Amino acid sequence: MEVTLKDIARECNVSFSTVSKALKNSSEISQKTIDLVNKTAKRMGYHTNAAARALRTNKTYSLGVIFEDITGSGLQHQYFATIFDSINVHANKAGYNITFLSHNSSQSYLAQAKYRRCDGVIIVSTNFYREDIQTLIESNIPMSMLDYKDNYNHSSVMSDNRTGIRLITENIIQNGHKKIAFIHGEESDVTKLRMTSFRQTMKKNNVEICSDYIKEAIYHDPEASFKATEMLIQEKDQPTCIIYPDDFAALGGIQALAKHGLMPGKNISIAGYDGILISSLLTPKLTTYQQDAKELGKQLVAQLLTNIEYPETFKAETVKVTGHLLSGASIVNLNNKQ
């Protein structure tokens, strides 16, 4: 006999609608109830009849995902790979599949989303100000976006970049550094937030910012950070610490430092960003800020599904996800040398 939602509701002693929402991982239901319902459904052998559900609801249960990465490291990069895995896991739990929309297609993103009949779209990384992206955002397709806010009733999931840079910069200053270099990524909303946070933290702690210590390098590009590091260490008055835009980019900086006989944690200090596994495997261990990639992916799905499933009552939200500082030995404590 086929197990129904009513059977699961009876077993869990909850309502039919609660079971339906829990299986969709709705943010309206507590995590405890979601876990109970999913565990019970699995134990009872419940299987969603996708074809019947699609006919009944006029949905395809397909979510489009947009990800553009100019360095080509994207899906191999642990931070983004973790986000995508989380998106896939939570979409699947709710009975949805994900499909990547291609920037290289002859069709626009909007045309692809319509052709594939995507119920909604998650935008992870792109140039949000490009015309084709703005056309998509202005459409009536439900969307959730990472690190970008718009004015079209779409939810945003924001990694707390302000806090991340503040914690890193404060840690460096507390270790006695005043000559701090900041290598930032290409122009974007994320970069603007990080730069603002860096400047505010330096000012709050009465540490002067040297304009020659501010350099730009593409995110997740070791070669670009290698070149930026070369410029910094050729300064007459070298910085004592360099903040990199991400851990992967820091690898290029480490190579440049090694070329000039400089060792992080010994005669120069460095910090990264993202908190990917490689940061803990370096010697010395890299000081970095670990973004909660799993939670970011989970929230991107949850916000989008709320829009798709409950359009009448949906109200766009901005969800901020905070990570935490990982202290390593890559920061020299100058207080001990005074």
Salt bridges, closest charged atoms under 4 A:
ASP7 OD1 - ARG10 NH1 3.19
GLU11 OE2 - ARG43 NH2 3.28
GLU28 OE1 - LYS21 NZ 2.97
GLU68 OE2 - HIS103 ND1 3.59
GLU68 OE2 - ARG130 NH2 2.74
ASP132 OD1 - ARG130 NE 2.65
ASP150 OD2 - HIS154 ND1 2.74
GLU170 OE1 - ARG166 NH1 3.17
GLU223 OE2 - LYS227 NZ 3.74
GLU230 OE2 - LYS259 NZ 3.17
GLU230 OE1 - HIS260 NE2 2.39
ASP237 OD1 - LYS179 NZ 2.78
ASP274 OD2 - HIS77 NE2 3.92
GLU309 OE1 - LYS24 NZ 3.26
